[in-house]
Amino acid sequence: MVCTRSQLDASAGNRRSRLLVVEGDAQIQRLVSEELKADYLEMNLEESIDKAERRILEAAPFDAILIDLFDPVERCYSLISFLKERSPTTEIVFISRLGNKHLWIETIQRDAADVSPLDRNELRRTVINALEKATSSSGIRKQRSYNSNL
């Protein structure tokens, strides 16, 4: 199934979705930025985990984070834990070009998705799914809160 930019735009509805991209490679960062550019999307680009942590502390919660599997990988996982403490509904997508079975298992155990930035259709489809999931879980949480106040 081919995923178009109009589907990416339509998936967000009326609200601007927030995406944090943590990628140290400038070429991959540019590719991701160009491929996911949409009016509905507020995209923040960071090249390091330290800068991403500062952005998470300073900014409103993100709907999704697209993160490269930097070395050491444990540092990436600590960023995910840091993020989930502050925003449990944020969806995680790992950018991976590794094909490493161990890392793939870790990704699944952390309830994250895995995507190759070189497959542009897969990249769009995976990010759309993550943003839709984050938006729907956020909406469900707000509805539960509203119902409990009735």
C-alpha positions as CSV (number, residue, x, y, z in Angstrom):
1,M,0.0,0.0,0.0
2,V,1.4,3.4,-1.0
3,C,1.0,6.1,1.6
4,T,0.6,9.6,0.3
5,R,1.2,13.0,1.8
6,S,-2.5,13.7,1.6
7,Q,-3.1,10.7,3.9
8,L,-0.4,12.0,6.2
9,D,-2.2,15.4,6.3
10,A,-5.7,13.8,6.8
11,S,-4.6,11.6,9.6
12,A,-4.1,14.5,12.0
13,G,-7.6,16.0,11.7
14,N,-7.7,19.6,12.8
15,R,-4.9,19.5,15.4
16,R,-1.2,20.0,14.8
17,S,0.6,16.8,15.8
18,R,4.0,17.1,17.5
19,L,6.9,15.0,16.3
20,L,10.4,15.0,17.8
21,V,13.1,13.6,15.5
22,V,16.4,12.6,17.1
23,E,18.9,11.8,14.4
24,G,22.6,12.5,14.3
25,D,23.1,12.1,10.6
26,A,22.3,15.4,8.8
27,Q,21.4,13.6,5.5
28,I,18.9,11.3,7.2
29,Q,17.5,14.2,9.2
30,R,17.0,16.1,6.0
31,L,15.4,13.1,4.3
32,V,13.0,12.6,7.2
33,S,12.1,16.3,7.4
34,E,11.4,16.5,3.6
35,E,9.4,13.3,3.6
36,L,7.2,14.1,6.6
37,K,6.7,17.8,5.9
38,A,3.0,18.6,6.3
39,D,0.9,21.5,7.4
40,Y,-0.6,19.7,10.3
41,L,2.8,18.6,11.7
42,E,5.1,20.5,14.1
43,M,8.4,18.8,13.7
44,N,11.4,19.4,16.0
45,L,14.8,18.1,14.9
46,E,17.6,17.3,17.4
47,E,21.0,15.7,16.6
48,S,21.8,14.4,20.1
49,I,20.1,12.7,23.0
50,D,21.2,15.5,25.4
51,K,19.5,18.1,23.2
52,A,16.4,15.9,22.9
53,E,16.2,15.6,26.6
54,R,16.3,19.4,27.0
55,R,13.7,19.8,24.3
56,I,11.4,17.3,26.1
57,L,11.8,19.2,29.4
58,E,11.2,22.6,27.7
59,A,8.3,21.8,25.3
60,A,4.8,20.6,25.4
61,P,4.4,16.8,25.1
62,F,5.2,15.2,21.8
63,D,2.7,12.8,20.1
64,A,5.6,10.8,18.7
65,I,9.4,10.6,18.8
66,L,11.4,9.2,15.9
67,I,14.8,8.3,17.3
68,D,18.0,6.9,15.7
69,L,19.6,4.0,17.5
70,F,22.8,5.8,18.6
71,D,25.7,4.1,20.2
72,P,25.5,3.3,23.0
73,V,22.0,1.9,22.5
74,E,21.4,2.0,26.2
75,R,21.5,5.8,26.1
76,C,18.6,5.7,23.6
77,Y,16.6,3.5,25.9
78,S,17.2,5.8,28.8
79,L,15.9,8.7,26.6
80,I,12.7,6.6,26.0
81,S,12.3,6.0,29.8
82,F,12.8,9.7,30.4
83,L,10.2,10.6,27.8
84,K,7.6,8.0,29.0
85,E,7.8,9.3,32.5
86,R,6.8,12.8,31.3
87,S,4.4,11.7,28.5
88,P,3.1,8.1,28.7
89,T,1.0,8.4,25.5
90,T,4.0,9.5,23.3
91,E,4.6,6.9,20.6
92,I,8.2,5.7,19.9
93,V,9.6,4.9,16.5
94,F,13.2,3.8,16.2
95,I,15.1,4.6,13.0
96,S,17.1,1.6,12.3
97,R,19.4,0.5,9.5
98,L,20.9,-2.3,11.5
99,G,18.9,-5.4,10.9
100,N,20.0,-6.6,14.4
101,K,17.6,-9.2,15.8
102,H,18.5,-8.4,19.4
103,L,17.7,-4.7,18.9
104,W,14.5,-5.5,17.1
105,I,13.4,-7.6,20.2
106,E,14.3,-4.8,22.5
107,T,12.2,-2.4,20.3
108,I,9.2,-4.7,20.6
109,Q,9.6,-5.1,24.3
110,R,9.6,-1.3,24.7
111,D,6.3,-1.1,22.7
112,A,8.0,0.8,19.9
113,A,8.0,0.6,16.2
114,D,11.1,0.2,14.0
115,V,11.5,1.8,10.6
116,S,14.2,2.2,7.9
117,P,14.5,5.9,6.9
118,L,15.5,4.7,3.4
119,D,12.1,3.2,2.7
120,R,10.1,6.4,2.4
121,N,6.7,4.8,2.2
122,E,7.4,2.7,5.3
123,L,8.6,5.8,7.1
124,R,5.4,7.7,6.3
125,R,3.1,4.8,7.1
126,T,4.9,4.1,10.4
127,V,4.8,7.7,11.5
128,I,1.1,8.1,10.5
129,N,0.3,5.0,12.6
130,A,2.3,6.3,15.6
131,L,0.6,9.8,15.4
132,E,-2.9,8.3,15.1
133,K,-2.3,5.9,18.0
134,A,-1.0,8.8,20.2
135,T,-3.8,11.1,19.2
136,S,-6.5,8.4,19.9
137,S,-5.0,7.4,23.3
138,S,-4.8,11.0,24.3
139,G,-8.4,11.5,23.3
140,I,-9.5,8.4,25.2
141,R,-7.6,9.7,28.3
142,K,-9.3,13.1,28.0
143,Q,-12.8,11.5,27.6
144,R,-12.2,9.3,30.7
145,S,-11.2,12.4,32.7
146,Y,-14.3,14.2,31.5
147,N,-16.6,11.3,32.3
148,S,-15.1,10.9,35.8
149,N,-15.9,14.6,36.5
150,L,-19.6,14.2,35.6
